[in-house]
Amino acid sequence: MVDDDPIDRLFCKTCLEKSEEQSYDVFEANSGAAALALLHTESFDCMLLDQNLPDVTGIELLDNLSDNEQFQQMAVIILTGQDTVEVAAQALRGGAADYLQKKSLNTRPLDRAIGNATEKVRLEQAIFQEREVLSAANEQLRAKHREIQNFYHQVSHELRTPLTSLREFVSIVVDGLAEDHDEQQEYLNYAIESCDRLSGLVDDLLDATRLESGKLRLREEEIPLSELFALLERTVTGLAREAEVNIVYSLQPDTPNIWADPERILQVLTIFMTNAIKFTSAHGEVTVHASASTTNGLKSVRLAVKDNGCGIAEDYQEAVFSRLFQIEQIEHEASSGLGLGLSIAKEIVEQHSGTIGVESKPGIGSEFYICIPVEKQQQSDDAAEAAARAIKNL
């Protein structure tokens, strides 16, 4: 209650004490300065503010409080002895929730005015918060819309390129423009490569859809790492030979097997290897390394692919696993694809309860790695044996 007249303050306080609807804790201030001092130490639901104070008017005090965070959550009722519409309009424009004449004050109107004013402020705050939520949601939708537009653009571009090549090479053979068998064979091989590229793009789209919808199911089994490396070597040797990149495989002794879906782990490593070869210059080297590790206190295997290519700036390293990052951020003559590979790899690894990361320095190279828990069967057997021993000792 902010009023320089002690009689008016006493009268309002008495009215509030007689209320049967609510109970009030009343704080008093006799000037604008005293009111501001109270606002620095206490929180209030409502302020009964006299229009005519010795150091400031009530409306001027409202203006001074417009940037005060507490003021935004507090109902203000202007009290005045003046009976003018102009003062009432100024008070409401200044942020007051209501306007009352002192001569008409008694317990019921004052009680009702305070209740209505505090409820009004509460509703305004709720509306403001809902608007903030809606604004954030709209921004997310706009960002998603931009991502979808970029994605469709990239899909159409990436699919059109091999389709165009495929049609051209097949047309050359069909139209009889290839003069001999060897030339026909060469063009048809190019056509097959375009088909393989189209198939890879479609597979990426399908995997991304399955992962997003939760329909990708893992078929986990024990994977000997030597067999995994042999599969990986057969998968990427042709690509490495064509790019004139040397591949080195390093399997640390006593590295345990992992319990995972072999097809999906091979897919992750192939994504790493494809990128490493793509961004490594001719006669460069890519190393595949496996070693025992500990992740979050659990035994795991660290599988890493290291290259001596162009590297990735530190600001981008956390974002490389985001969908479409390659399209928006990386400009490189070897860049191609839908930008889904690393995001797919991240989802697959997380479904295995593993972790994924990258260490890189521009101009030196990158190391992409995953940590996959050791075989679950061994863990469950150990737990069963421990449980059996505990029961036996009871």
BELSULPE-V600798 format. One record per residue. N is the residue number from 1. SS is DSSP state (H for helix, E for strand, L for the rest). PHI is phi in whole degrees, -180 to 180 (NA if undefined). OMEGA is omega in whole degrees, -180 to 180 (NA if undefined). Layout:
BEGIN
n = [N;N]
ss = [SS;SS]
phi = [PHI;PHI]
omega = [OMEGA;OMEGA]
END
This chain:
BEGIN
n = [1;2;3;4;5;6;7;8;9;10;11;12;13;14;15;16;17;18;19;20;21;22;23;24;25;26;27;28;29;30;31;32;33;34;35;36;37;38;39;40;41;42;43;44;45;46;47;48;49;50;51;52;53;54;55;56;57;58;59;60;61;62;63;64;65;66;67;68;69;70;71;72;73;74;75;76;77;78;79;80;81;82;83;84;85;86;87;88;89;90;91;92;93;94;95;96;97;98;99;100;101;102;103;104;105;106;107;108;109;110;111;112;113;114;115;116;117;118;119;120;121;122;123;124;125;126;127;128;129;130;131;132;133;134;135;136;137;138;139;140;141;142;143;144;145;146;147;148;149;150;151;152;153;154;155;156;157;158;159;160;161;162;163;164;165;166;167;168;169;170;171;172;173;174;175;176;177;178;179;180;181;182;183;184;185;186;187;188;189;190;191;192;193;194;195;196;197;198;199;200;201;202;203;204;205;206;207;208;209;210;211;212;213;214;215;216;217;218;219;220;221;222;223;224;225;226;227;228;229;230;231;232;233;234;235;236;237;238;239;240;241;242;243;244;245;246;247;248;249;250;251;252;253;254;255;256;257;258;259;260;261;262;263;264;265;266;267;268;269;270;271;272;273;274;275;276;277;278;279;280;281;282;283;284;285;286;287;288;289;290;291;292;293;294;295;296;297;298;299;300;301;302;303;304;305;306;307;308;309;310;311;312;313;314;315;316;317;318;319;320;321;322;323;324;325;326;327;328;329;330;331;332;333;334;335;336;337;338;339;340;341;342;343;344;345;346;347;348;349;350;351;352;353;354;355;356;357;358;359;360;361;362;363;364;365;366;367;368;369;370;371;372;373;374;375;376;377;378;379;380;381;382;383;384;385;386;387;388;389;390;391;392;393;394]
ss = [L;E;L;L;L;H;H;H;H;H;H;H;H;H;H;H;H;L;L;L;L;L;L;L;L;L;L;L;E;L;L;H;H;H;H;H;H;H;H;L;L;L;L;L;L;E;E;E;E;E;L;E;L;L;L;L;E;H;H;H;H;H;H;H;L;L;L;L;L;L;H;H;H;L;E;E;E;E;E;E;L;L;L;L;H;H;H;H;H;H;H;H;H;L;L;L;L;E;E;E;E;H;H;H;L;L;H;H;H;H;H;H;H;H;H;H;H;H;H;H;H;H;H;H;H;H;H;H;H;H;H;H;H;H;H;H;H;H;H;H;H;H;H;H;H;H;H;H;H;H;H;H;H;H;H;H;H;H;H;H;H;H;H;H;H;H;H;H;H;H;H;H;H;H;L;L;L;L;L;L;H;H;H;H;H;H;H;H;H;H;H;H;H;H;H;H;H;H;H;H;H;H;H;H;H;H;H;H;H;H;H;H;H;L;L;L;L;L;L;L;E;E;E;L;H;H;H;H;H;H;H;H;H;H;H;H;H;H;H;H;H;H;H;L;L;E;E;E;E;E;E;L;L;L;L;L;L;E;E;E;L;H;H;H;H;H;H;H;H;H;H;H;H;H;H;H;H;H;L;L;L;L;L;L;E;E;E;E;E;E;E;E;E;E;E;L;L;E;E;E;E;E;E;E;E;E;E;L;L;L;L;L;L;H;H;H;H;L;L;L;L;L;L;L;H;H;H;H;H;L;L;L;L;L;L;L;L;L;L;L;H;H;H;H;H;H;H;H;H;H;H;L;L;L;E;E;E;E;E;E;E;L;L;L;E;E;E;E;E;E;E;E;E;E;L;H;H;H;H;H;H;H;H;H;H;H;H;H;H;H;H;H;L;L]
phi = [NA;-114;-159;-83;-97;-64;-67;-64;-65;-63;-64;-63;-63;-64;-59;-69;-65;-85;-64;-99;-89;-142;-111;-127;-103;-107;-114;-117;-140;-103;-159;-64;-63;-65;-65;-63;-63;-63;-66;-80;-117;-132;-111;-130;-87;-150;-124;-92;-119;-70;-70;-109;-110;-68;-111;-167;-85;-60;-67;-65;-65;-60;-62;-66;-92;-60;-96;-78;-62;-67;-61;-65;-110;-122;-81;-122;-117;-81;-111;-154;-87;-83;-113;-128;-68;-62;-64;-61;-64;-62;-63;-69;-66;-77;116;-70;-85;-160;-144;-129;-89;-62;-68;-103;-76;-157;-60;-66;-63;-68;-61;-65;-64;-65;-61;-65;-66;-67;-67;-61;-65;-61;-66;-62;-65;-64;-64;-62;-65;-64;-65;-62;-64;-65;-63;-64;-65;-64;-65;-64;-65;-64;-64;-64;-63;-63;-63;-65;-61;-62;-65;-61;-62;-68;-61;-62;-67;-70;-76;-66;-61;-68;-63;-62;-62;-58;-64;-63;-66;-67;-62;-60;-70;-62;-79;74;-81;-84;-76;-132;-63;-62;-68;-61;-60;-62;-67;-69;-64;-62;-64;-63;-61;-65;-63;-63;-66;-61;-61;-64;-65;-65;-60;-60;-62;-65;-64;-61;-67;-63;-65;-68;-91;75;-96;-80;-104;-93;-112;-84;-157;-73;-116;-68;-66;-63;-70;-62;-65;-64;-63;-64;-63;-65;-75;-110;-60;-61;-65;-66;-65;-63;-86;58;-114;-86;-111;-119;-108;-132;-114;-66;-57;66;-74;-71;-72;-115;-108;-162;-84;-60;-65;-77;-66;-62;-62;-63;-65;-65;-62;-60;-66;-60;-65;-63;-66;-62;-101;-108;-69;-56;72;-81;-135;-124;-114;-108;-131;-127;-154;-70;-150;-131;-124;54;80;-111;-67;-149;-119;-99;-111;-132;-122;-118;-128;-116;-87;-75;79;-130;-61;-59;-63;-99;-64;-74;-91;-64;-90;-81;-64;69;-59;-59;-66;-90;-117;-96;-115;-154;-61;-92;-65;-163;97;-95;73;-103;-55;-70;-68;-64;-59;-61;-64;-63;-64;-66;-67;-89;62;-105;-125;-137;-165;-145;-125;-154;-136;-56;83;-112;141;-136;-130;-97;-142;-133;-122;-115;-57;-67;-54;-68;-61;-65;-63;-67;-63;-60;-65;-66;-63;-64;-65;-64;-64;-65;-66;-64;-83;-68]
omega = [-177;-178;-179;-179;-178;179;179;180;180;-179;180;-179;179;178;-178;180;-180;-176;175;-177;-175;172;-173;165;-172;173;-175;174;-177;180;177;-180;179;178;179;178;178;-178;178;-175;-176;173;-174;174;-174;175;170;-167;177;-180;-176;178;-176;-176;-177;173;179;-179;177;177;176;178;-180;-177;-172;-180;-179;-176;-180;-180;-179;-178;-175;176;179;176;179;175;-180;174;-179;-179;-178;178;-178;179;179;-180;178;-179;-179;176;-179;177;178;179;-179;-176;-178;174;-176;-175;-179;-176;164;-171;-173;179;-179;178;-179;-179;179;179;-180;-177;180;177;178;180;179;179;178;177;179;178;179;180;177;178;177;179;180;179;178;179;178;179;177;179;178;178;178;179;178;179;-180;178;178;-179;178;178;-179;179;-179;-180;-176;178;-178;-176;178;177;178;179;-180;-178;-178;-177;178;180;179;-180;-178;-178;178;-179;175;-168;-177;-176;-178;179;176;180;180;-179;179;175;176;179;178;178;178;177;180;179;177;180;179;179;179;178;178;179;-179;180;179;180;180;-180;-178;-179;180;-177;178;-178;179;174;-171;176;178;-177;171;-175;178;178;178;179;179;177;-180;-179;179;-177;-170;-177;-180;179;179;-180;180;-180;-179;179;-180;-180;178;179;-177;179;-178;-179;177;174;-177;174;177;177;-172;174;-174;-179;-176;177;175;178;180;-179;177;176;177;-177;180;179;-179;179;-178;-175;176;-179;178;-179;174;-175;175;-178;174;-173;176;-179;175;-177;175;-179;-179;177;-179;177;-180;176;178;177;-174;175;-175;178;174;-178;-172;180;-178;178;-176;-178;-176;-170;180;-174;-174;-180;177;-180;178;-179;-177;-177;-172;-169;-173;175;-178;-175;-179;-176;175;-179;-175;-179;-177;-170;-176;177;175;178;-180;-180;-180;-179;180;175;176;-177;180;178;-178;-180;180;171;-173;173;-179;179;-178;179;-177;172;174;-176;172;174;-176;179;177;-170;-179;-177;179;179;-179;177;178;-180;-180;178;179;179;180;178;-179;179;-179;-178;-179;NA]
END
